[in-house]
Amino acid sequence: MKKGKKLGFLTSNWKAKIGSTLLAALLIILNRSLLLEDRIYTVPLNVLLHNSMVLGEQVQPSIRILIRAEGRKISGVRNEDFRTTVDFSSIEAPGTYSRRIIVQRIDDALALDPVELQVDPPELNVSLERKLRKSVPVESTIIGFPATGYKLVSATLNPAIIQIEGPESLVSSISSLGTSEISMTERRSSIVQRVRVEHENPLISFPSGSLVEFRATIEETPILNTFEAIDIVVIDLNENLRITRPLPAAAVRVQARVETIEKLTLGDVQVTVDASRITESGTYSLATEVQLPEGVNLLGVEPERVDVVVDSGG
């Protein structure tokens, strides 16, 4: 009887008991789903290639990983706790290929028991080309000019030839490369600096580095100037004689450092003729002489000689 009573207890009202069990299971599932959180991680993508091949086009540098897991476990997981890899290392022929992206969990991500893990995109399509390396000359990209009174005497690069590497179709089309811009604007002294060799396509790499030494020699150069409409002064003329014809104005060409030229005025330039040997009336051809401040060099004077007409005035 006891056994029958137990069996009767188990089989009696069975529909209600099954319903209760399903409800309990549903509550467990619902409760667990309420504890789940969605997180998106952005992770750098590591592309593995055969050593004779390179990418023929740019690919996205990172991918997105969607994780659904318990909030208490996912809260401390960072982007750095994932590694993503796509492997093309077995391919040795140019062409277009597709491979699935592999996600590896490390550090804090190892404790995750994700309900869902999605990779965006799930696979990578790439164009592969043969790798080509060659040497090309480098040219300085100089902008601007030295300050007034200074000139660029020489500009050199060391090394003047640099190695580049990349897709065969791209590297074969490059005949030379330029540096980043080097400004000479208003410079007054020589310069030595490290500059970067540049190419607009990031598929081009520099196996030995992209920095070169730029050396420029800047020297001071004299400035030329012309002073015009300068009165010619007659000196040491006998007091009994007088000039009866006006003398022409003079023009003087000079050369000096820029600082000296900038300070030089018309009053600093004097043009004279020496009349000390004239003793009687007449017309005399006299050489013009120029007096200049120290540091100013005379390049020429016009006229070099003038006719001086004098009369005794008696």
PASEBA-1860 file (N, C-alpha, C; in nm, 3 decimals):
! residues 314
1> MKKGKKLG> 0.083/-0.119/0.000/0.000/0.000/0.000/0.087/0.126/0.000 ~ 0.195/0.119/0.077/0.281/0.238/0.082/0.338/0.271/-0.055 ~ 0.378/0.163/-0.124/0.433/0.185/-0.257/0.329/0.242/-0.350 ~ 0.209/0.196/-0.340/0.102/0.245/-0.425/0.068/0.388/-0.394 ~ 0.073/0.420/-0.263/0.045/0.558/-0.227/0.148/0.654/-0.285 ~ 0.275/0.610/-0.280/0.381/0.696/-0.338/0.360/0.716/-0.486 ~ 0.328/0.610/-0.556/0.306/0.619/-0.701/0.187/0.708/-0.730 ~ 0.083/0.692/-0.645/-0.034/0.776/-0.667/-0.003/0.923/-0.644
9> FLTSNWKA> 0.081/0.949/-0.543/0.119/1.087/-0.516/0.193/1.151/-0.635 ~ 0.280/1.071/-0.697/0.359/1.121/-0.809/0.276/1.144/-0.934 ~ 0.174/1.057/-0.952/0.096/1.066/-1.077/-0.026/1.153/-1.063 ~ -0.064/1.181/-0.937/-0.181/1.265/-0.920/-0.148/1.410/-0.952 ~ -0.238/1.479/-1.018/-0.224/1.622/-1.053/-0.094/1.648/-1.130 ~ -0.064/1.558/-1.222/0.065/1.565/-1.296/0.076/1.688/-1.385 ~ -0.035/1.734/-1.436/-0.030/1.852/-1.523/0.019/1.974/-1.447 ~ -0.030/1.990/-1.327/0.013/2.105/-1.247/0.160/2.097/-1.212
17> KIGSTLLA> 0.204/1.975/-1.182/0.344/1.958/-1.145/0.438/1.985/-1.264 ~ 0.400/1.940/-1.383/0.482/1.968/-1.503/0.485/2.118/-1.530 ~ 0.371/2.180/-1.514/0.364/2.325/-1.536/0.454/2.400/-1.441 ~ 0.455/2.358/-1.315/0.540/2.424/-1.215/0.688/2.408/-1.250 ~ 0.723/2.287/-1.297/0.863/2.262/-1.333/0.906/2.350/-1.450 ~ 0.822/2.360/-1.553/0.854/2.443/-1.669/0.863/2.590/-1.630 ~ 0.774/2.633/-1.543/0.777/2.771/-1.497/0.906/2.802/-1.422 ~ 0.946/2.708/-1.339/1.070/2.727/-1.264/1.190/2.738/-1.358
25> ALLIILNR> 1.191/2.650/-1.460/1.300/2.654/-1.558/1.299/2.785/-1.633 ~ 1.178/2.831/-1.670/1.167/2.957/-1.743/1.215/3.073/-1.658 ~ 1.182/3.069/-1.530/1.227/3.176/-1.439/1.379/3.178/-1.426 ~ 1.436/3.059/-1.423/1.583/3.050/-1.416/1.647/3.112/-1.540 ~ 1.590/3.074/-1.658/1.644/3.126/-1.784/1.625/3.277/-1.790 ~ 1.503/3.324/-1.751/1.475/3.467/-1.754/1.567/3.542/-1.660 ~ 1.589/3.489/-1.543/1.676/3.553/-1.445/1.820/3.563/-1.497 ~ 1.862/3.456/-1.563/1.998/3.457/-1.617/2.011/3.559/-1.730
33> SLLLEDRI> 1.904/3.567/-1.813/1.910/3.663/-1.924/1.914/3.806/-1.874 ~ 1.847/3.828/-1.759/1.851/3.963/-1.703/1.989/3.999/-1.651 ~ 2.069/3.901/-1.620/2.205/3.925/-1.571/2.307/3.941/-1.683 ~ 2.264/3.916/-1.808/2.357/3.924/-1.921/2.373/4.069/-1.967 ~ 2.491/4.099/-2.015/2.519/4.231/-2.071/2.586/4.216/-2.207 ~ 2.562/4.316/-2.293/2.628/4.320/-2.424/2.742/4.422/-2.418 ~ 2.857/4.384/-2.466/2.973/4.474/-2.474/3.035/4.462/-2.612 ~ 3.080/4.576/-2.665/3.150/4.577/-2.794/3.295/4.619/-2.769
41> YTVPLNVL> 3.386/4.541/-2.821/3.530/4.567/-2.806/3.591/4.594/-2.944 ~ 3.677/4.692/-2.949/3.750/4.722/-3.072/3.894/4.676/-3.055 ~ 3.935/4.583/-3.141/4.062/4.514/-3.122/4.146/4.524/-3.249 ~ 4.275/4.557/-3.237/4.362/4.560/-3.356/4.366/4.423/-3.425 ~ 4.371/4.428/-3.557/4.372/4.305/-3.637/4.515/4.275/-3.681 ~ 4.561/4.153/-3.651/4.694/4.109/-3.689/4.682/4.023/-3.815 ~ 4.742/4.072/-3.925/4.736/4.000/-4.052/4.869/3.928/-4.074 ~ 4.864/3.795/-4.085/4.984/3.715/-4.107/5.001/3.689/-4.256
49> LHNSMVLG> 5.126/3.719/-4.307/5.155/3.704/-4.449/5.281/3.622/-4.468 ~ 5.291/3.560/-4.584/5.417/3.495/-4.623/5.523/3.603/-4.641 ~ 5.649/3.572/-4.610/5.753/3.675/-4.613/5.783/3.728/-4.753 ~ 5.727/3.667/-4.856/5.748/3.716/-4.993/5.630/3.798/-5.044 ~ 5.528/3.814/-4.959/5.405/3.880/-5.002/5.375/4.000/-4.912 ~ 5.299/4.094/-4.968/5.250/4.211/-4.893/5.107/4.239/-4.934 ~ 5.040/4.320/-4.853/4.905/4.362/-4.888/4.910/4.456/-5.007 ~ 4.820/4.437/-5.102/4.814/4.523/-5.219/4.720/4.641/-5.200
57> EQVQPSIR> 4.653/4.646/-5.086/4.561/4.753/-5.054/4.551/4.766/-4.904 ~ 4.503/4.881/-4.859/4.487/4.901/-4.715/4.372/4.816/-4.663 ~ 4.388/4.765/-4.544/4.280/4.693/-4.477/4.249/4.765/-4.346 ~ 4.128/4.740/-4.294/4.090/4.804/-4.169/4.185/4.760/-4.058 ~ 4.233/4.855/-3.978/4.334/4.823/-3.876/4.277/4.748/-3.756 ~ 4.144/4.750/-3.739/4.086/4.684/-3.622/3.949/4.628/-3.657 ~ 3.899/4.538/-3.570/3.766/4.481/-3.587/3.686/4.500/-3.459 ~ 3.556/4.474/-3.468/3.467/4.483/-3.352/3.426/4.344/-3.308
65> ILIRAEGR> 3.430/4.323/-3.176/3.386/4.196/-3.117/3.268/4.225/-3.026 ~ 3.153/4.159/-3.053/3.036/4.171/-2.967/3.030/4.051/-2.873 ~ 3.029/4.079/-2.744/3.024/3.973/-2.643/2.896/3.990/-2.561 ~ 2.823/3.881/-2.542/2.712/3.879/-2.448/2.748/3.779/-2.338 ~ 2.754/3.827/-2.214/2.794/3.744/-2.101/2.743/3.805/-1.973 ~ 2.764/3.734/-1.860/2.719/3.786/-1.731/2.792/3.915/-1.698 ~ 2.713/4.013/-1.652/2.768/4.145/-1.627/2.882/4.146/-1.529 ~ 2.875/4.063/-1.424/2.979/4.063/-1.322/3.112/4.011/-1.377
73> KISGVRNE> 3.105/3.928/-1.483/3.226/3.874/-1.542/3.281/3.963/-1.655 ~ 3.191/4.035/-1.718/3.234/4.112/-1.835/3.281/4.252/-1.799 ~ 3.247/4.296/-1.678/3.273/4.436/-1.641/3.421/4.473/-1.643 ~ 3.508/4.378/-1.609/3.651/4.410/-1.603/3.729/4.376/-1.728 ~ 3.661/4.329/-1.832/3.729/4.289/-1.955/3.757/4.411/-2.042 ~ 3.879/4.419/-2.094/3.922/4.533/-2.176/3.949/4.489/-2.320 ~ 3.969/4.588/-2.407/4.005/4.558/-2.546/4.132/4.475/-2.554 ~ 4.224/4.503/-2.461/4.353/4.436/-2.462/4.345/4.288/-2.425
81> DFRTTVDF> 4.229/4.244/-2.380/4.213/4.103/-2.340/4.172/4.013/-2.456 ~ 4.180/4.068/-2.578/4.149/3.988/-2.697/4.264/4.002/-2.798 ~ 4.288/3.897/-2.871/4.380/3.897/-2.984/4.304/3.848/-3.107 ~ 4.318/3.921/-3.217/4.251/3.878/-3.341/4.356/3.857/-3.450 ~ 4.340/3.751/-3.524/4.437/3.714/-3.627/4.364/3.664/-3.750 ~ 4.419/3.701/-3.866/4.374/3.642/-3.991/4.499/3.595/-4.065 ~ 4.500/3.471/-4.108/4.623/3.405/-4.152/4.624/3.382/-4.303 ~ 4.714/3.456/-4.372/4.736/3.436/-4.515/4.880/3.386/-4.540
89> SSIEAPGT> 4.945/3.335/-4.437/5.087/3.304/-4.446/5.119/3.188/-4.540 ~ 5.020/3.111/-4.575/5.046/2.998/-4.666/5.037/3.038/-4.813 ~ 5.000/3.162/-4.841/4.977/3.206/-4.979/5.104/3.270/-5.034 ~ 5.149/3.226/-5.151/5.272/3.277/-5.213/5.248/3.329/-5.354 ~ 5.124/3.345/-5.395/5.093/3.391/-5.530/5.003/3.514/-5.521 ~ 5.025/3.615/-5.607/4.939/3.733/-5.606/4.794/3.696/-5.636 ~ 4.702/3.774/-5.582/4.561/3.750/-5.607/4.475/3.806/-5.495 ~ 4.346/3.776/-5.501/4.250/3.819/-5.399/4.206/3.697/-5.320
97> YSRRIIVQ> 4.210/3.710/-5.186/4.183/3.595/-5.100/4.094/3.636/-4.983 ~ 4.030/3.534/-4.923/3.943/3.557/-4.808/3.976/3.454/-4.700 ~ 3.984/3.500/-4.574/4.010/3.410/-4.462/3.926/3.455/-4.342 ~ 3.890/3.357/-4.258/3.812/3.384/-4.138/3.902/3.447/-4.030 ~ 3.847/3.540/-3.956/3.919/3.607/-3.848/3.907/3.525/-3.721 ~ 4.019/3.494/-3.660/4.024/3.413/-3.538/4.037/3.505/-3.417 ~ 3.954/3.482/-3.316/3.958/3.560/-3.192/4.014/3.473/-3.080 ~ 4.111/3.525/-3.009/4.171/3.456/-2.894/4.148/3.539/-2.769
105> RIDDALAL> 4.094/3.474/-2.663/4.074/3.543/-2.536/4.196/3.521/-2.446 ~ 4.240/3.629/-2.380/4.354/3.620/-2.289/4.320/3.696/-2.161 ~ 4.403/3.680/-2.060/4.393/3.752/-1.933/4.249/3.748/-1.879 ~ 4.188/3.864/-1.853/4.056/3.867/-1.790/3.947/3.807/-1.877 ~ 3.966/3.803/-2.006/3.865/3.747/-2.096/3.857/3.595/-2.085 ~ 3.958/3.532/-2.027/3.957/3.386/-2.014/3.846/3.339/-1.921 ~ 3.806/3.423/-1.827/3.704/3.386/-1.730/3.563/3.396/-1.787 ~ 3.549/3.453/-1.905/3.417/3.469/-1.965/3.362/3.335/-2.012
113> DPVELQVD> 3.231/3.321/-1.991/3.160/3.207/-2.049/3.049/3.267/-2.135 ~ 3.090/3.323/-2.251/2.993/3.403/-2.327/2.879/3.320/-2.383 ~ 2.759/3.379/-2.374/2.643/3.319/-2.439/2.652/3.341/-2.590 ~ 2.711/3.457/-2.627/2.721/3.490/-2.768/2.851/3.566/-2.794 ~ 2.919/3.535/-2.904/3.040/3.607/-2.947/3.031/3.627/-3.097 ~ 3.029/3.752/-3.140/3.021/3.784/-3.283/3.140/3.869/-3.323 ~ 3.192/3.843/-3.443/3.305/3.919/-3.496/3.258/3.999/-3.617 ~ 3.290/4.126/-3.618/3.249/4.214/-3.728/3.372/4.282/-3.788
121> PPELNVSL> 3.413/4.246/-3.911/3.353/4.144/-3.998/3.402/4.004/-3.958 ~ 3.330/3.901/-3.997/3.373/3.766/-3.959/3.491/3.716/-4.040 ~ 3.514/3.775/-4.158/3.628/3.734/-4.241/3.684/3.855/-4.312 ~ 3.805/3.838/-4.365/3.875/3.949/-4.431/3.908/3.912/-4.574 ~ 3.870/4.002/-4.666/3.906/3.986/-4.808/4.020/4.081/-4.839 ~ 4.127/4.030/-4.898/4.244/4.113/-4.927/4.299/4.084/-5.066 ~ 4.373/4.183/-5.116/4.450/4.166/-5.239/4.597/4.153/-5.199 ~ 4.663/4.049/-5.245/4.804/4.026/-5.212/4.891/4.045/-5.334
129> ERKLRKSV> 5.009/4.106/-5.312/5.108/4.125/-5.419/5.243/4.077/-5.370 ~ 5.332/4.055/-5.466/5.469/4.020/-5.430/5.538/4.141/-5.369 ~ 5.623/4.114/-5.271/5.699/4.219/-5.205/5.818/4.259/-5.292 ~ 5.839/4.392/-5.306/5.953/4.443/-5.383/6.026/4.545/-5.298 ~ 6.160/4.534/-5.297/6.245/4.629/-5.227/6.343/4.690/-5.325 ~ 6.360/4.823/-5.318/6.460/4.888/-5.404/6.506/5.018/-5.340 ~ 6.615/5.074/-5.395/6.671/5.199/-5.344/6.633/5.313/-5.438 ~ 6.596/5.426/-5.379/6.558/5.544/-5.458/6.627/5.667/-5.401
137> PVESTIIG> 6.655/5.767/-5.486/6.715/5.891/-5.435/6.613/5.973/-5.356 ~ 6.665/6.053/-5.263/6.581/6.139/-5.179/6.613/6.285/-5.213 ~ 6.508/6.366/-5.223/6.524/6.508/-5.254/6.471/6.592/-5.138 ~ 6.542/6.701/-5.107/6.500/6.791/-5.000/6.379/6.873/-5.044 ~ 6.281/6.884/-4.956/6.164/6.968/-4.983/6.182/7.098/-4.906 ~ 6.244/7.196/-4.971/6.278/7.322/-4.906/6.173/7.427/-4.941 ~ 6.124/7.497/-4.840/6.029/7.604/-4.862/6.084/7.733/-4.802 ~ 6.047/7.845/-4.863/6.088/7.975/-4.813/6.232/8.011/-4.849
145> FPATGYKL> 6.272/8.132/-4.809/6.404/8.184/-4.841/6.468/8.244/-4.716 ~ 6.603/8.241/-4.710/6.671/8.304/-4.596/6.640/8.452/-4.588 ~ 6.676/8.512/-4.474/6.653/8.655/-4.453/6.730/8.736/-4.558 ~ 6.683/8.858/-4.577/6.751/8.948/-4.670/6.896/8.966/-4.628 ~ 6.986/8.952/-4.724/7.128/8.961/-4.695/7.193/8.827/-4.666 ~ 7.114/8.718/-4.678/7.167/8.584/-4.656/7.125/8.495/-4.773 ~ 7.205/8.393/-4.799/7.173/8.302/-4.909/7.203/8.158/-4.870 ~ 7.127/8.069/-4.933/7.148/7.925/-4.914/7.260/7.882/-5.008
153> VSATLNPA> 7.372/7.845/-4.951/7.489/7.810/-5.031/7.483/7.663/-5.075 ~ 7.443/7.574/-4.984/7.438/7.432/-5.017/7.337/7.362/-4.928 ~ 7.285/7.250/-4.977/7.191/7.167/-4.900/7.216/7.022/-4.937 ~ 7.241/6.938/-4.837/7.271/6.797/-4.862/7.188/6.708/-4.770 ~ 7.172/6.582/-4.812/7.105/6.480/-4.732/7.199/6.363/-4.711 ~ 7.193/6.304/-4.594/7.272/6.185/-4.565/7.186/6.085/-4.486 ~ 7.156/5.969/-4.548/7.194/5.927/-4.682/7.109/5.996/-4.788 ~ 7.163/6.002/-4.909/7.089/6.061/-5.020/7.008/5.958/-5.097
161> IIQIEGPE> 7.030/5.830/-5.062/6.954/5.720/-5.123/6.898/5.635/-5.010 ~ 6.771/5.594/-5.024/6.705/5.521/-4.917/6.632/5.400/-4.974 ~ 6.619/5.295/-4.892/6.548/5.175/-4.935/6.400/5.186/-4.902 ~ 6.318/5.141/-4.999/6.174/5.133/-4.976/6.127/4.991/-5.006 ~ 6.011/4.957/-4.950/5.956/4.822/-4.967/5.805/4.831/-4.970 ~ 5.744/4.745/-5.053/5.598/4.744/-5.061/5.550/4.661/-5.177 ~ 5.422/4.678/-5.217/5.367/4.603/-5.330/5.447/4.629/-5.459 ~ 5.470/4.525/-5.533/5.551/4.536/-5.654/5.500/4.643/-5.748
169> SLVSSISS> 5.369/4.649/-5.770/5.314/4.746/-5.865/5.338/4.890/-5.820 ~ 5.337/4.913/-5.690/5.356/5.048/-5.637/5.503/5.086/-5.631 ~ 5.586/4.998/-5.577/5.728/5.029/-5.562/5.795/5.051/-5.698 ~ 5.758/4.973/-5.798/5.820/4.985/-5.930/5.790/5.119/-5.997 ~ 5.684/5.188/-5.951/5.647/5.316/-6.012/5.714/5.435/-5.945 ~ 5.787/5.413/-5.837/5.848/5.523/-5.762/5.993/5.541/-5.807 ~ 6.026/5.662/-5.853/6.162/5.690/-5.899/6.242/5.774/-5.798 ~ 6.173/5.847/-5.712/6.240/5.927/-5.608/6.137/5.963/-5.501
177> LGTSEISM> 6.187/6.008/-5.386/6.101/6.049/-5.276/6.150/6.182/-5.220 ~ 6.059/6.256/-5.159/6.094/6.383/-5.096/6.087/6.376/-4.946 ~ 6.147/6.473/-4.880/6.142/6.481/-4.735/6.020/6.561/-4.692 ~ 5.994/6.562/-4.564/5.896/6.656/-4.510/5.948/6.798/-4.534 ~ 5.860/6.895/-4.527/5.897/7.033/-4.558/6.003/7.087/-4.461 ~ 6.102/7.154/-4.519/6.211/7.214/-4.440/6.209/7.364/-4.468 ~ 6.180/7.442/-4.367/6.163/7.585/-4.386/6.297/7.660/-4.377 ~ 6.323/7.742/-4.479/6.439/7.831/-4.478/6.396/7.976/-4.455
185> TERRSSIV> 6.268/7.998/-4.427/6.213/8.132/-4.416/6.284/8.213/-4.306 ~ 6.344/8.325/-4.350/6.410/8.421/-4.261/6.526/8.363/-4.181 ~ 6.583/8.254/-4.226/6.698/8.198/-4.155/6.823/8.282/-4.180 ~ 6.908/8.289/-4.077/7.033/8.365/-4.086/7.154/8.279/-4.052 ~ 7.132/8.150/-4.027/7.243/8.062/-3.989/7.224/7.924/-4.051 ~ 7.332/7.850/-4.055/7.330/7.714/-4.111/7.246/7.623/-4.021 ~ 7.207/7.508/-4.075/7.114/7.420/-4.005/7.152/7.275/-4.027 ~ 7.139/7.194/-3.923/7.154/7.048/-3.930/7.038/6.989/-3.852
193> QRVRVEHE> 6.958/6.906/-3.916/6.844/6.846/-3.847/6.804/6.715/-3.913 ~ 6.733/6.633/-3.837/6.680/6.507/-3.888/6.543/6.532/-3.948 ~ 6.522/6.484/-4.070/6.393/6.501/-4.136/6.344/6.364/-4.184 ~ 6.216/6.355/-4.205/6.154/6.228/-4.243/6.129/6.223/-4.393 ~ 6.162/6.109/-4.452/6.128/6.085/-4.592/5.982/6.042/-4.597 ~ 5.906/6.099/-4.690/5.762/6.077/-4.688/5.712/6.016/-4.819 ~ 5.605/5.937/-4.803/5.527/5.889/-4.917/5.383/5.881/-4.873 ~ 5.292/5.927/-4.959/5.152/5.938/-4.918/5.083/5.804/-4.900
201> NPLISFPS> 5.140/5.697/-4.956/5.077/5.566/-4.947/5.134/5.488/-4.829 ~ 5.052/5.452/-4.729/5.104/5.381/-4.612/5.150/5.239/-4.642 ~ 5.125/5.188/-4.762/5.173/5.054/-4.797/5.324/5.054/-4.823 ~ 5.382/5.174/-4.840/5.527/5.185/-4.859/5.593/5.191/-4.722 ~ 5.691/5.105/-4.700/5.766/5.104/-4.574/5.913/5.129/-4.602 ~ 5.988/5.157/-4.496/6.130/5.190/-4.506/6.207/5.092/-4.418 ~ 6.263/4.986/-4.476/6.331/4.882/-4.397/6.441/4.935/-4.306 ~ 6.511/5.039/-4.349/6.622/5.093/-4.270/6.584/5.221/-4.198
209> GSLVEFRA> 6.456/5.254/-4.194/6.410/5.376/-4.130/6.390/5.487/-4.231 ~ 6.308/5.585/-4.194/6.272/5.693/-4.286/6.335/5.826/-4.249 ~ 6.425/5.829/-4.151/6.489/5.955/-4.112/6.624/5.971/-4.182 ~ 6.650/6.092/-4.231/6.779/6.127/-4.292/6.826/6.259/-4.231 ~ 6.956/6.283/-4.244/7.012/6.408/-4.191/7.017/6.513/-4.300 ~ 6.955/6.628/-4.272/6.957/6.741/-4.365/7.057/6.844/-4.313 ~ 7.144/6.888/-4.402/7.247/6.987/-4.365/7.245/7.099/-4.468 ~ 7.225/7.221/-4.421/7.222/7.338/-4.511/7.320/7.443/-4.462
217> TIEETPIL> 7.393/7.502/-4.556/7.487/7.609/-4.525/7.428/7.741/-4.572 ~ 7.411/7.832/-4.477/7.357/7.966/-4.507/7.464/8.068/-4.473 ~ 7.494/8.153/-4.570/7.598/8.254/-4.551/7.544/8.393/-4.575 ~ 7.606/8.487/-4.507/7.568/8.627/-4.528/7.620/8.673/-4.664 ~ 7.539/8.747/-4.736/7.580/8.799/-4.867/7.562/8.950/-4.867 ~ 7.659/9.025/-4.920/7.647/9.171/-4.919/7.524/9.218/-4.997 ~ 7.469/9.330/-4.951/7.354/9.391/-5.015/7.402/9.507/-5.102 ~ 7.343/9.517/-5.219/7.375/9.627/-5.309/7.268/9.736/-5.298
225> NTFEAIDI> 7.314/9.862/-5.309/7.218/9.974/-5.307/7.275/10.089/-5.389 ~ 7.184/10.168/-5.440/7.224/10.285/-5.519/7.161/10.410/-5.459 ~ 7.244/10.508/-5.434/7.197/10.638/-5.385/7.205/10.737/-5.501 ~ 7.096/10.805/-5.526/7.089/10.896/-5.640/7.063/11.039/-5.595 ~ 7.073/11.129/-5.692/7.047/11.272/-5.669/7.134/11.328/-5.558 ~ 7.262/11.290/-5.561/7.356/11.339/-5.461/7.426/11.463/-5.517 ~ 7.425/11.568/-5.439/7.493/11.692/-5.481/7.644/11.672/-5.481 ~ 7.709/11.717/-5.588/7.856/11.711/-5.597/7.912/11.840/-5.537
233> VVIDLNEN> 7.998/11.822/-5.440/8.054/11.937/-5.367/8.195/11.965/-5.420 ~ 8.220/12.092/-5.455/8.353/12.135/-5.500/8.430/12.183/-5.377 ~ 8.546/12.125/-5.355/8.624/12.162/-5.236/8.755/12.228/-5.278 ~ 8.803/12.314/-5.188/8.933/12.383/-5.204/8.941/12.468/-5.330 ~ 8.829/12.530/-5.370/8.832/12.621/-5.484/8.888/12.757/-5.438 ~ 8.979/12.815/-5.518/9.037/12.945/-5.486/8.925/13.044/-5.460 ~ 8.939/13.124/-5.351/8.834/13.216/-5.311/8.811/13.326/-5.414 ~ 8.904/13.346/-5.507/8.885/13.447/-5.611/8.813/13.393/-5.734
241> LRITRPLP> 8.782/13.263/-5.733/8.713/13.201/-5.846/8.574/13.157/-5.803 ~ 8.483/13.152/-5.905/8.349/13.103/-5.875/8.303/13.011/-5.987 ~ 8.214/12.918/-5.955/8.161/12.823/-6.054/8.045/12.890/-6.124 ~ 8.049/12.886/-6.255/7.946/12.955/-6.333/7.844/12.860/-6.395 ~ 7.864/12.730/-6.387/7.768/12.633/-6.442/7.736/12.529/-6.335 ~ 7.606/12.502/-6.312/7.570/12.401/-6.211/7.627/12.265/-6.247 ~ 7.661/12.190/-6.143/7.714/12.056/-6.163/7.600/11.953/-6.162 ~ 7.614/11.844/-6.237/7.508/11.742/-6.238/7.502/11.668/-6.103
249> AAAVRVQA> 7.389/11.605/-6.075/7.377/11.522/-5.956/7.447/11.389/-5.980 ~ 7.493/11.329/-5.872/7.568/11.203/-5.883/7.482/11.086/-5.833 ~ 7.520/10.969/-5.882/7.459/10.844/-5.834/7.572/10.752/-5.789 ~ 7.556/10.693/-5.670/7.661/10.610/-5.611/7.607/10.470/-5.583 ~ 7.681/10.370/-5.631/7.645/10.230/-5.605/7.738/10.176/-5.497 ~ 7.678/10.114/-5.391/7.757/10.066/-5.279/7.716/9.923/-5.244 ~ 7.801/9.862/-5.163/7.778/9.725/-5.116/7.817/9.717/-4.970 ~ 7.732/9.648/-4.887/7.763/9.636/-4.745/7.674/9.528/-4.683
257> RVETIEKL> 7.700/9.496/-4.557/7.614/9.402/-4.485/7.475/9.462/-4.473 ~ 7.376/9.374/-4.460/7.238/9.421/-4.459/7.214/9.517/-4.344 ~ 7.273/9.489/-4.224/7.252/9.578/-4.111/7.308/9.717/-4.138 ~ 7.422/9.723/-4.210/7.485/9.851/-4.242/7.404/9.927/-4.346 ~ 7.358/9.855/-4.448/7.280/9.918/-4.554/7.151/9.977/-4.498 ~ 7.089/9.904/-4.406/6.962/9.950/-4.350/6.978/10.081/-4.273 ~ 7.097/10.106/-4.217/7.120/10.227/-4.139/7.176/10.342/-4.225 ~ 7.219/10.311/-4.347/7.285/10.411/-4.433/7.182/10.509/-4.490
265> TLGDVQVT> 7.212/10.641/-4.481/7.124/10.744/-4.535/7.197/10.823/-4.643 ~ 7.120/10.906/-4.714/7.179/10.986/-4.821/7.285/11.080/-4.768 ~ 7.266/11.124/-4.643/7.364/11.215/-4.584/7.497/11.148/-4.553 ~ 7.499/11.014/-4.549/7.624/10.944/-4.522/7.711/10.928/-4.646 ~ 7.658/10.962/-4.763/7.731/10.944/-4.889/7.766/11.082/-4.945 ~ 7.894/11.108/-4.958/7.939/11.238/-5.008/8.020/11.221/-5.136 ~ 7.991/11.307/-5.233/8.064/11.307/-5.361/8.128/11.446/-5.377 ~ 8.259/11.446/-5.401/8.330/11.573/-5.411/8.421/11.575/-5.534
273> VDASRITE> 8.462/11.697/-5.571/8.569/11.713/-5.669/8.672/11.811/-5.608 ~ 8.798/11.786/-5.635/8.906/11.866/-5.577/8.946/11.975/-5.676 ~ 8.919/12.098/-5.635/8.949/12.212/-5.723/9.073/12.288/-5.676 ~ 9.155/12.228/-5.595/9.269/12.300/-5.535/9.373/12.341/-5.639 ~ 9.376/12.275/-5.755/9.478/12.308/-5.855/9.431/12.411/-5.957 ~ 9.306/12.452/-5.948/9.254/12.550/-6.044/9.296/12.690/-5.996 ~ 9.364/12.766/-6.085/9.417/12.898/-6.047/9.361/13.011/-6.132 ~ 9.290/12.976/-6.241/9.237/13.081/-6.329/9.109/13.033/-6.395
281> SGTYSLAT> 9.043/13.127/-6.462/8.916/13.096/-6.528/8.936/12.989/-6.634 ~ 8.829/12.910/-6.658/8.837/12.808/-6.760/8.743/12.690/-6.729 ~ 8.750/12.588/-6.814/8.671/12.466/-6.796/8.767/12.353/-6.763 ~ 8.738/12.284/-6.656/8.828/12.181/-6.607/8.750/12.049/-6.587 ~ 8.811/11.939/-6.632/8.753/11.806/-6.611/8.813/11.745/-6.485 ~ 8.728/11.728/-6.386/8.775/11.681/-6.256/8.711/11.546/-6.222 ~ 8.788/11.460/-6.159/8.738/11.328/-6.117/8.654/11.343/-5.990 ~ 8.545/11.270/-5.987/8.462/11.268/-5.866/8.520/11.170/-5.765
289> EVQLPEGV> 8.508/11.206/-5.639/8.555/11.121/-5.530/8.438/11.097/-5.433 ~ 8.436/10.976/-5.376/8.323/10.938/-5.289/8.377/10.908/-5.150 ~ 8.310/10.965/-5.049/8.343/10.936/-4.910/8.226/10.855/-4.849 ~ 8.262/10.738/-4.792/8.161/10.646/-4.737/8.197/10.608/-4.594 ~ 8.098/10.571/-4.513/8.126/10.523/-4.376/8.205/10.391/-4.381 ~ 8.267/10.358/-4.270/8.341/10.233/-4.259/8.247/10.113/-4.278 ~ 8.294/10.013/-4.352/8.215/9.893/-4.376/8.131/9.898/-4.502 ~ 8.135/10.013/-4.571/8.059/10.027/-4.696/8.159/10.032/-4.811
297> NLLGVEPE> 8.138/9.945/-4.910/8.228/9.937/-5.025/8.167/10.010/-5.145 ~ 8.252/10.084/-5.214/8.209/10.157/-5.333/8.216/10.066/-5.455 ~ 8.106/10.058/-5.527/8.104/9.980/-5.651/8.116/10.069/-5.774 ~ 8.071/10.194/-5.764/8.081/10.283/-5.878/8.012/10.415/-5.853 ~ 8.049/10.516/-5.929/7.988/10.647/-5.919/7.967/10.701/-6.059 ~ 7.854/10.767/-6.079/7.822/10.833/-6.205/7.782/10.978/-6.176 ~ 7.845/11.073/-6.246/7.956/11.056/-6.341/8.088/11.038/-6.269 ~ 8.182/10.978/-6.342/8.315/10.961/-6.284/8.397/11.088/-6.295
305> RVDVVVDS> 8.363/11.173/-6.392/8.429/11.302/-6.408/8.322/11.407/-6.441 ~ 8.347/11.529/-6.400/8.255/11.639/-6.433/8.337/11.757/-6.486 ~ 8.274/11.834/-6.572/8.336/11.958/-6.620/8.296/12.072/-6.528 ~ 8.398/12.134/-6.473/8.377/12.244/-6.381/8.418/12.373/-6.453 ~ 8.320/12.463/-6.470/8.345/12.590/-6.538/8.359/12.699/-6.430 ~ 8.476/12.764/-6.428/8.501/12.866/-6.327/8.537/12.998/-6.394 ~ 8.512/13.104/-6.317/8.541/13.239/-6.367/8.599/13.320/-6.250 ~ 8.683/13.414/-6.286/8.747/13.494/-6.180/8.647/13.589/-6.116
313> GG> 8.540/13.618/-6.186/8.435/13.704/-6.129/8.474/13.849/-6.125 ~ 8.580/13.889/-6.190/8.622/14.027/-6.186/8.553/14.116/-6.285
END
